[in-house]
Amino acid sequence: MKDLLRASVITDTPAESEQVFDILTSLPFAKVVEVKNGFQDKNGKPFDPADYADIKIILLVGSDPLYQFEELVEIQIIQRVNLDLKKIMHKV
C-alpha cells in the first residue's frame, strides 16, 4: 500500500474549522474513511470545535468509476492558535 498523502488546512476560528470539515466531507468523489479527534460529543456535551487542537479526516479520493485512481488522503484541520503548541509537542 502506498503512503498516505497528507495536507493541512489552517483556520483562524472554530467556525472556520467546522466549515472546512463540512466542505471536505461532502466532496462528490471522496469517501470519508475515518475522522480522528473531532466532531463527536464528549461526555454528553454538544460538539464544540474549540475543544479540539486539530481534526484529521482520512478520505478515499477518486472513488468513482470515472476516475482511474484512488488515493488515501489525510487532511488535518488545525486552528492557527494551536499550531505553535502542536509544533512544540512534536519536538518533545
Helices and strands as residue ranges (DSSP letters): E 5-11, H 14-24, E 30-36, G 49-51, E 54-61, E 71-79, H 80-91
